[in-house]
């Protein structure tokens, strides 16, 4: 049995790795401070504080890191050791350009790089119902399917390295627009005498209703925005889409709305908190 590894044990990485452990796969995780207690250790995962040792003791490494800068630095450190035959599965949301660059870097070292960002937030990560968007060598993709199916409900193979990252930026852009539209619709109705409870009920019962509108309804009604997907990460992804060449009037107004929310102290809140910036 292959030994799996994890780098990036945040809100997404921890439940994803937990599901692999529950499926009885051996899992190592890299953590510089191994004295810090992790729920993964209690499930049998092995903490390793030396990156070189971690790589040597792991066959397939998964990543859930926050941005391009952190991901690139991590891979630059990783390739300082022998990675021959290793598989690196990057579920971080990064630019397609960086995904392609990392693929070239890793392949040149005799290893394999797969970009496999996910659609879904914390609850789907816990429930094992994420959607994986995969780019890279198809043979390697097929080799990791058993692990993807433990963590997700669906997986789509999209082609060469970078294609998974492109699809992830597209779906996140769509989500940003939908959430902003939902926020503006509720506020428009409210200003014209239709309260939030009634308007969200109408939206959810109409052809415009969606899983997203239903999930976000409690936040809208309670005016509380605990982060399922932090607004700061959505802003990052909108800007990555712009960097990838998408510069319509809609993406510009969307970026402005989320930037205003972030600058207004809402960066750590859920993306639905954009409603407060519009208001």
C-alpha positions in Angstrom: 0.0 0.0 0.0 1.3 3.5 -0.9 2.0 5.9 1.9 0.2 9.2 1.5 1.4 12.5 2.7 -0.2 15.9 3.4 1.2 19.4 3.4 -1.2 22.2 4.4 -3.5 21.2 7.3 -5.9 24.1 7.4 -9.7 24.1 7.2 -9.7 22.0 4.0 -6.6 19.8 4.4 -7.4 18.5 7.8 -10.8 17.0 7.0 -9.5 15.7 3.6 -6.6 13.9 5.2 -9.0 12.7 8.0 -11.1 10.9 5.4 -8.1 9.1 4.0 -7.2 7.9 7.5 -10.7 6.7 8.1 -10.4 4.7 4.9 -7.3 3.1 6.5 -4.7 4.6 4.2 -1.3 5.3 5.9 -0.8 9.1 6.1 2.2 11.2 7.0 1.9 14.9 7.4 4.6 17.6 7.3 4.6 20.0 10.2 7.5 22.0 11.4 6.1 22.1 15.0 5.3 18.5 15.7 4.8 19.3 19.4 1.5 20.9 18.4 -1.2 18.3 18.8 -3.1 17.4 15.6 -6.4 15.5 15.4 -4.7 13.5 12.6 -2.1 12.1 15.0 -5.0 10.7 17.1 -6.2 8.9 14.1 -2.9 7.3 13.4 -1.2 9.8 11.1 2.6 10.3 11.5 3.9 13.8 12.0 7.3 14.5 10.4 9.1 17.8 11.0 11.9 17.4 8.4 10.9 18.0 4.8 13.5 15.8 3.3 12.5 12.9 5.6 8.9 13.5 4.9 9.4 13.2 1.2 11.6 10.1 1.5 8.9 8.4 3.6 6.0 9.3 1.4 4.9 8.0 -2.0 2.0 10.4 -2.9 1.9 13.9 -1.4 -1.2 16.1 -1.4 -1.2 19.9 -0.9 -3.8 22.3 0.3 -1.8 25.6 0.6 -3.2 29.2 0.4 -1.6 30.9 -2.6 1.0 30.9 -5.4 3.8 32.3 -3.3 3.5 29.6 -0.6 3.1 26.8 -3.1 6.0 27.8 -5.2 8.3 28.2 -2.2 7.3 24.8 -0.9 8.0 23.1 -4.2 11.4 24.9 -4.5 12.3 23.4 -1.2 11.0 19.9 -2.1 13.1 19.6 -5.3 16.2 20.0 -3.2 15.9 16.4 -2.3 15.4 13.2 -4.4 11.8 13.0 -5.6 12.2 10.3 -8.2 9.0 8.3 -8.7 7.0 10.5 -6.3 3.5 11.8 -7.1 2.6 15.3 -6.1 -1.2 16.2 -6.1 -1.7 19.9 -5.7 -5.3 20.7 -4.5 -4.4 24.3 -3.8 -6.0 27.0 -5.9 -3.2 28.6 -7.9 -2.6 30.3 -11.2 -2.6 28.0 -14.3 0.8 29.4 -15.2 2.3 28.2 -11.9 0.7 24.8 -12.3 2.3 24.4 -15.7 5.6 25.6 -14.3 5.5 23.2 -11.4 4.7 20.3 -13.8 7.8 21.0 -15.8 9.9 21.4 -12.6 8.7 18.1 -11.1 8.8 16.1 -14.3 12.4 17.1 -14.8 13.2 15.6 -11.5 11.7 12.2 -12.4 8.5 12.7 -10.5 4.9 13.4 -11.4 2.8 16.6 -10.8 -1.0 16.6 -10.9 -3.1 19.8 -10.4 -6.3 18.7 -8.6 -8.0 21.8 -7.0 -11.4 21.2 -5.5 -14.8 22.7 -5.7 -16.4 22.7 -2.3 -15.8 24.2 1.1 -15.4 22.9 4.6 -18.6 20.9 5.0 -18.1 18.9 1.7 -14.4 18.4 2.8 -15.7 16.9 6.0 -18.4 14.8 4.3 -16.1 13.6 1.5 -18.3 15.2 -1.2 -15.7 17.5 -2.9 -15.4 17.8 -6.6 -11.9 17.4 -8.0 -10.8 19.2 -11.2 -7.7 17.4 -12.5 -5.0 18.2 -14.9 -1.8 16.2 -15.7 -0.7 12.8 -17.0 -3.9 10.7 -17.4 -2.1 7.5 -16.3 -1.1 9.2 -13.0 -4.7 10.6 -12.7 -6.1 7.1 -13.0 -3.6 5.9 -10.3 -4.9 8.4 -7.7 -8.6 7.9 -8.4 -9.1 5.7 -5.3 -7.9 8.5 -3.1 -10.0 11.1 -4.9 -13.1 9.0 -4.4 -12.5 8.8 -0.7 -12.4 12.6 -0.4 -14.9 13.6 -3.1 -18.1 12.7 -4.9 -16.8 13.5 -8.4 -13.6 13.9 -10.3 -13.1 15.4 -13.8 -10.1 14.8 -15.9 -9.5 18.0 -18.0 -6.3 17.4 -19.8 -2.7 18.7 -19.5 -1.3 20.3 -16.4 -2.8 23.6 -15.6 -6.3 22.6 -17.0 -7.5 21.7 -13.5 -6.5 25.1 -12.2 -8.2 26.8 -15.1 -11.5 25.0 -14.4 -11.2 25.9 -10.7 -10.8 29.6 -11.5 -13.8 29.5 -13.8 -16.0 27.8 -11.2 -14.9 30.1 -8.4 -15.5 33.2 -10.6 -19.0 31.9 -11.2 -19.5 31.4 -7.5 -18.3 35.0 -6.8 -20.8 36.4 -9.3 -23.7 34.3 -8.0 -23.0 35.3 -4.4 -22.7 39.0 -5.3 -25.9 38.7 -7.3 -27.7 37.1 -4.4 -26.5 39.8 -2.1 -27.7 42.6 -4.4 -31.0 40.9 -5.0 -31.7 40.6 -1.3 -30.7 44.2 -0.7 -32.7 45.6 -3.6 -35.8 43.7 -2.3 -35.2 45.0 1.3 -34.9 48.6 0.2 -38.3 48.2 -1.6 -40.2 46.7 1.3 -39.6 42.9 0.9 -37.9 41.5 3.9 -34.9 39.1 3.8 -36.9 36.1 5.0 -39.5 36.5 2.4 -37.1 37.2 -0.5 -34.8 34.3 0.2 -37.8 32.0 0.4 -38.9 33.3 -3.0 -35.4 32.9 -4.5 -35.0 29.4 -3.2 -38.5 28.3 -4.5 -37.9 29.8 -7.9 -35.9 28.8 -11.0 -33.1 31.1 -9.7 -32.7 29.1 -6.5 -29.6 26.9 -6.2 -27.6 25.0 -3.7 -25.6 28.1 -3.1 -28.6 30.3 -2.4 -29.9 27.7 0.1 -26.6 27.3 1.8 -26.1 31.0 2.2 -29.7 31.8 3.4 -29.0 31.3 7.1 -26.0 33.8 6.9 -28.2 36.3 5.1 -31.0 36.1 7.7 -28.8 36.0 10.8 -26.3 38.5 9.4 -23.5 36.3 10.6 -20.8 35.1 8.2 -18.6 32.3 9.7 -16.1 31.4 7.0 -16.9 28.3 5.0 -14.9 29.9 2.2 -13.0 33.1 3.4 -13.7 36.2 1.3 -10.0 36.9 1.0 -9.5 33.7 -0.9 -12.3 34.5 -3.3 -10.8 37.9 -3.9 -7.5 36.2 -4.6 -9.2 33.8 -7.1 -11.0 36.6 -8.9 -7.7 38.4 -9.4 -6.1 35.1 -10.6 -8.8 35.0 -13.3 -8.0 38.5 -14.3 -4.3 37.6 -14.5 -5.3 34.7 -16.7 -6.8 37.2 -19.2 -10.4 37.5 -18.1 -11.2 41.2 -18.1 -14.9 41.8 -18.8 -16.9 44.6 -17.2 -18.5 42.0 -14.9 -15.3 40.6 -13.5 -14.1 44.2 -12.9 -17.2 45.1 -10.9 -17.0 41.8 -9.0 -13.4 42.4 -8.1 -14.3 45.9 -6.8 -17.1 44.5 -4.6 -14.9 41.9 -3.0 -12.0 44.2 -2.7 -14.2 46.8 -0.9 -15.4 44.1 1.5 -11.8 42.8 2.2 -10.5 46.3 2.8 -13.5 47.0 5.1 -12.4 44.3 7.5 -14.3 41.4 6.1 -11.4 39.4 4.6 -11.6 36.5 7.2 -15.4 36.3 7.0 -17.3 34.0 4.6 -17.6 35.4 1.0 -21.3 36.0 1.7 -20.1 38.9 3.8 -19.7 40.8 0.5 -23.4 41.8 1.2 -22.1 44.2 4.0 -19.8 46.0 1.6 -22.6 46.4 -1.0 -25.0 47.6 1.7 
